[in-house]
C-alpha cells in the first residue's frame, strides 16, 4: 500500500479500516511490539495475542516501571453513540497500565469538543452520553482515585495549550497528516494534543513518560502530538509521548471497521443480551460452502468475525481460545454450533457487566458533575 493509499485509509474520524498493518508500521515509524514484549510484566491478552501490534517509545514506560518512577497513561472517548467493544479495548488498556504500578496515574478525557466538531452534538447531550460511557469504564475497572477524569470543554489548561500550539501549526501541516478536513476537526486535533500533554504540565507534577493506547486509525494524532512536543521540548521539557497501537475490530457483518453507523454490525456494552445473541448468530464467519466441505478442509478462523470477537474481548483463557481454533481448522467445529456457544458467552458477559454498570451510573454522574 502506498503512502497515498494509506492517507485515504487512516482517518481518525472515518469508518474505513486498516488493510495493511505492515505498511502502517512503516509509514508512521511504529515499532513491532515483539521487540519489547518479553520486557513487559504480566502482558494482558491484547499484548499476548498481538492485538496490540506496535508501539512508539514504550521503552520509556518500561524504564519508569523498573526504576519505580511515576508515569501516566492517557486516553479518552468521544461521547457519541453507544459504548462499544472498540471503546472497551482502549479502556482496558488504560486500566492495564494503571494497574502496573502504584505510581501510574490515568488521565481520561471526555472529548466533547470533538463530538461537537465531528458529530455536531451539543455539550449538554455529550454530558449525558459521557455519564453513560464513564459508568462502563468504571465497571471495567478504572480506579477513579488514581485518575484525572475531565471534559475537554471544562479543562481550560488543555484549551490554552491548543491555542498556544496553533502558533506553530500550518494548514499544510495538518492537511499532510489528516488529509482535507473541516477546520473544526483540525482544531479538535490540536485540543487532543493538549489532552495528551496535560499530564506533563506543572499542575500534574511536570514532565514524565506518558503512554497513549490507541487504535491503529488514531496514529495521525500521535504523529501530530509528537511533532508539537518536539517543537516545545526545550521550552516546556516535554517528553515525547509513547503509544501502543491495537488492531481494529471488524464489524459483525464483516464489512470493515466496526462503526456506530451500522447498528447490527456494532456490539455495544449496553446492548440487551438477547439482542447481542442475535447479532452474534447473524455474524459473518469463516465457514466453508457446506458442512461436508468444512469437515473435510476445516474452517478459516482468520476470516471469522465470531472468532475475532472471542479472541479480542470475550475469552481470557488462551487454552480455551486455542482449543476453539484447533477444532475449527480441523473441521471438528461447525459454524452454527460455534456461533451458539459464542452468543451465550457474550450474553453472559453483558449481563455481568450491566449489573456493575447500574451501580456505577450515579458515581459517574457525580464525577462528571464536579468536572
C-alpha positions in Angstrom: 0.0 0.0 0.0 1.4 3.4 -1.0 1.6 6.4 1.3 -1.2 8.0 -0.8 -3.4 5.0 -0.2 -2.7 4.9 3.5 -3.6 8.5 3.8 -7.0 7.6 2.4 -7.4 4.7 4.8 -6.0 6.1 8.1 -8.7 8.6 9.0 -9.3 9.1 12.8 -12.9 10.4 12.0 -13.8 7.9 9.3 -15.2 4.4 9.2 -12.7 2.6 6.9 -10.3 0.0 8.3 -6.7 -0.7 8.1 -5.9 -3.2 5.4 -2.1 -3.5 5.8 -0.6 -3.1 9.2 2.9 -3.6 7.9 2.5 -0.5 5.7 1.2 1.4 8.7 4.2 0.4 10.7 6.5 1.7 8.0 4.6 4.9 7.3 4.2 6.1 10.9 7.5 4.7 12.2 5.8 2.3 14.6 7.9 -0.4 16.2 6.6 -4.1 16.3 5.5 -4.9 19.8 7.5 -8.2 19.7 10.7 -6.1 20.3 9.6 -5.3 23.8 7.1 -8.0 24.7 9.5 -10.0 26.9 10.2 -6.9 29.0 6.5 -6.2 29.7 5.3 -7.5 33.1 2.2 -9.6 33.1 1.1 -8.8 29.5 -2.6 -8.7 29.0 -4.5 -10.6 26.3 -4.1 -7.8 23.9 -0.4 -8.0 24.1 -0.1 -11.8 24.4 -2.2 -12.2 21.3 -0.5 -9.4 19.3 -3.8 -7.5 19.1 -1.6 -4.6 20.2 0.7 -4.9 17.3 3.1 -2.0 17.7 4.4 0.8 19.9 6.2 4.1 19.9 8.9 4.5 22.6 7.2 2.1 25.0 10.7 1.6 26.5 10.2 4.8 28.4 7.3 3.4 30.3 9.2 0.1 31.0 12.2 2.1 32.3 9.9 4.1 34.6 8.4 0.8 35.9 11.9 -0.7 36.5 13.0 2.5 38.3 9.8 2.8 40.3 9.3 6.3 38.8 5.9 7.9 38.0 4.3 7.8 34.6 0.9 8.5 33.1 -1.4 6.6 30.8 -3.7 8.9 28.8 -6.7 8.3 26.6 -10.4 9.1 26.4 -13.5 8.8 24.4 -15.7 10.9 22.1 -19.1 10.8 23.8 -21.2 10.0 20.7 -23.2 6.8 20.3 -23.0 3.7 22.5 -20.0 2.4 24.4 -19.0 -0.5 22.1 -16.3 -3.2 22.2 -13.8 -0.9 20.4 -14.2 1.6 23.3 -13.8 -1.3 25.7 -10.5 -2.2 24.3 -9.0 1.2 24.8 -10.4 1.4 28.3 -9.0 -1.9 29.3 -5.6 -0.9 28.1 -5.7 2.3 30.3 -6.7 0.1 33.2 -3.9 -2.3 32.5 -1.2 0.4 32.6 -2.8 2.0 35.6 -2.6 -1.3 37.5 1.1 -1.9 36.6 2.4 0.5 39.3 1.0 2.5 42.3 2.9 5.4 40.7 0.9 5.2 37.5 -1.8 7.8 37.1 -4.6 7.6 34.4 -5.8 10.7 32.6 -9.2 10.1 31.0 -10.7 12.7 28.7 -14.3 13.1 27.6 -13.8 14.6 24.1 -17.0 16.7 24.0 -15.4 19.3 21.8 -14.5 16.6 19.2 -18.1 15.4 19.4 -19.2 19.0 18.7 -16.9 19.3 15.7 -17.4 15.9 14.3 -21.0 15.0 15.2 -22.5 18.5 15.7 -23.5 17.2 19.1 -24.3 19.8 21.8 -22.2 19.9 25.0 -25.3 19.2 27.0 -26.0 16.0 25.0 -22.4 15.0 25.3 -22.6 15.2 29.1 -25.4 12.7 29.3 -23.6 10.3 26.9 -20.4 10.8 28.9 -22.1 9.7 32.1 -23.2 6.5 30.5 -19.7 5.9 29.0 -17.9 6.6 32.3 -20.1 4.1 34.1 -18.9 1.5 31.6 -15.3 2.4 32.1 -15.6 2.3 35.9 -17.3 -1.1 35.6 -14.3 -2.4 33.6 -12.0 -1.5 36.5 -10.7 2.1 36.2 -9.7 3.3 39.6 -11.1 6.9 39.9 -8.9 7.7 42.9 -5.8 7.4 40.7 -7.3 9.0 37.6 -7.9 12.5 36.4 -11.3 12.4 34.6 -12.4 15.6 32.8 -14.4 17.1 30.0 -12.4 18.9 27.2 -14.9 21.9 27.3 -14.2 22.4 31.1 -10.4 22.0 31.1 -9.0 25.4 30.4 -5.4 24.3 30.5 -6.0 22.0 27.6 -7.7 24.7 25.6 -4.9 27.2 26.4 -2.3 24.7 25.2 -4.2 24.1 22.0 -4.3 27.8 21.3 -0.6 28.2 22.0 0.3 25.2 19.8 -1.6 26.8 17.0 1.1 29.4 16.6 3.4 26.8 15.1 1.0 24.7 13.1 0.0 25.5 9.5 -2.9 24.3 7.4 -0.5 22.5 5.1 1.0 20.6 8.1 -2.5 19.4 9.2 -3.6 18.6 5.7 -0.4 16.5 5.2 -1.3 14.4 8.3 -5.1 14.2 8.1 -6.0 15.0 4.5 -8.5 17.7 3.7 -11.0 18.1 6.6 -13.3 20.7 8.0 -11.3 23.1 10.1 -13.2 22.2 13.2 -11.7 18.8 13.1 -8.2 20.3 12.8 -9.0 22.4 15.9 -10.2 19.3 17.8 -6.9 17.6 16.8 -5.0 20.5 18.5 -7.1 20.1 21.5 -6.2 16.4 21.6 -2.6 17.4 21.6 -3.3 19.4 24.8 -5.1 16.4 26.2 -2.1 14.1 25.7 0.5 16.6 27.0 -1.6 17.7 30.0 -0.1 15.0 32.4 3.3 16.5 31.7 2.4 20.1 32.9 3.3 21.6 36.2 -0.2 21.0 37.7 0.4 17.3 37.3 4.0 17.1 38.6 5.8 18.2 35.4 7.3 16.2 32.6 7.0 12.4 32.8 6.6 9.5 30.4 3.1 9.2 29.1 1.7 6.3 27.2 -1.4 6.6 24.9 -3.2 3.4 23.9 -4.9 4.0 20.6 -6.4 2.1 17.7 -4.4 2.0 14.5 -6.7 4.6 13.0 -5.6 7.2 15.6 -1.9 7.1 14.6 -2.1 10.5 13.0 -2.9 12.1 16.4 0.2 10.6 17.9 2.3 11.9 15.0 1.0 15.4 15.4 1.4 15.4 19.2 5.0 14.1 19.0 5.8 16.8 16.3 4.5 19.5 18.6 6.0 18.2 21.7 9.4 18.1 19.9 9.0 21.8 19.0 8.2 22.7 22.6 10.7 20.4 24.2 13.3 23.0 25.1 10.7 25.5 26.4 8.5 23.1 28.4 10.6 20.0 28.9 8.1 17.7 27.3 9.0 14.1 27.0 7.7 12.9 23.6 4.6 10.7 24.4 4.7 6.9 23.9 1.9 5.0 22.4 0.6 1.5 21.8 -1.4 0.6 18.7 -4.1 -2.0 18.5 -5.8 -3.7 15.6 -9.2 -2.5 14.7 -12.0 -5.0 15.3 -14.3 -5.6 12.3 -18.0 -5.1 12.0 -20.0 -8.2 12.9 -21.2 -8.2 9.3 -17.6 -8.5 8.1 -17.9 -5.3 6.1 -14.9 -3.5 7.6 -14.1 -1.5 10.7 -16.9 -1.6 13.2 -18.9 1.6 13.0 -21.6 3.3 15.1 -23.3 3.9 11.8 -24.1 0.2 11.3 -26.2 -0.9 14.3 -26.3 -4.7 13.5 -22.6 -4.7 12.9 -21.7 -3.0 16.2 -21.7 -4.7 19.6 -22.3 -2.3 22.4 -21.9 -3.0 26.1 -25.4 -1.6 26.6 -27.0 -4.0 24.2 -29.7 -6.2 25.6 -28.1 -9.6 26.0 -30.8 -11.2 23.8 -30.1 -8.6 21.0 -26.4 -9.3 21.4 -27.0 -13.0 20.9 -29.0 -12.3 17.8 -26.1 -10.2 16.4 -23.6 -13.0 17.0 -25.9 -15.6 15.5 -26.1 -13.4 12.3 -22.4 -12.5 12.2 -20.0 -13.2 9.4 -17.9 -16.4 9.8 -15.0 -18.1 8.1 -17.2 -21.1 7.2 -16.9 -23.2 4.1 -19.6 -23.5 1.4 -21.1 -26.6 3.2 -20.8 -28.6 6.3 -19.2 -31.5 4.5 -16.5 -29.3 2.9 -15.9 -27.7 6.3 -15.4 -31.1 7.9 -13.0 -32.1 5.2 -11.0 -28.9 4.9 -11.6 -27.2 8.2 -12.9 -23.7 8.9 -10.9 -20.4 8.5 -10.9 -18.7 11.8 -8.7 -16.0 10.5 -11.6 -14.8 8.4 -14.3 -15.3 11.1 -15.6 -12.3 12.9 -17.1 -14.5 15.7 -13.7 -16.0 16.5 -12.2 -12.4 16.3 -14.7 -11.2 18.9 -13.9 -14.1 21.2 -10.1 -13.5 20.8 -10.3 -9.7 21.2 -12.8 -9.5 24.0 -14.7 -12.4 25.5 -12.3 -15.2 26.2 -9.5 -14.6 28.7 -8.3 -18.2 28.7 -5.7 -18.7 26.0 -6.1 -22.5 26.2 -9.8 -22.3 25.5 -9.2 -20.0 22.6 -6.5 -22.3 21.2 -8.9 -25.2 21.5 -11.6 -23.4 19.5 -9.0 -22.5 16.8 -7.8 -26.1 16.6 -11.2 -27.6 16.4 -12.3 -25.2 13.7 -9.2 -25.7 11.5 -9.5 -29.5 11.9 -13.2 -29.5 10.8 -14.5 -30.6 14.1 -16.3 -27.3 14.9 -19.2 -26.2 12.7 -20.2 -22.6 12.5 -23.8 -22.9 13.8 -22.7 -24.6 17.0 -19.8 -22.3 17.4 -22.0 -19.2 17.0 -24.4 -20.5 19.6 -21.6 -21.1 22.1 -20.2 -17.6 21.4 -23.6 -16.0 21.7 -24.0 -17.4 25.2 -20.5 -16.3 26.2 -21.2 -12.8 25.0 -24.7 -12.6 26.6 -23.4 -13.8 30.0 -20.6 -11.2 29.9 -23.0 -8.4 29.1 -25.4 -9.5 32.0 -22.5 -9.3 34.5 -21.2 -6.0 33.1 -24.6 -4.3 33.1 -25.2 -5.2 36.7 -21.9 -3.4 37.6 -22.8 -0.5 35.3 -26.1 0.2 37.1 -24.1 0.5 40.4 -21.6 2.9 38.8 -24.0 5.2 37.0 -24.5 7.6 40.0 -20.8 7.6 40.7 -20.1 8.5 37.1 -22.6 11.4 37.2 -21.1 12.7 40.4 -17.6 12.6 39.0 -18.5 14.5 35.8 -20.7 17.0 37.6 -17.7 18.0 39.6 -15.6 18.5 36.5 
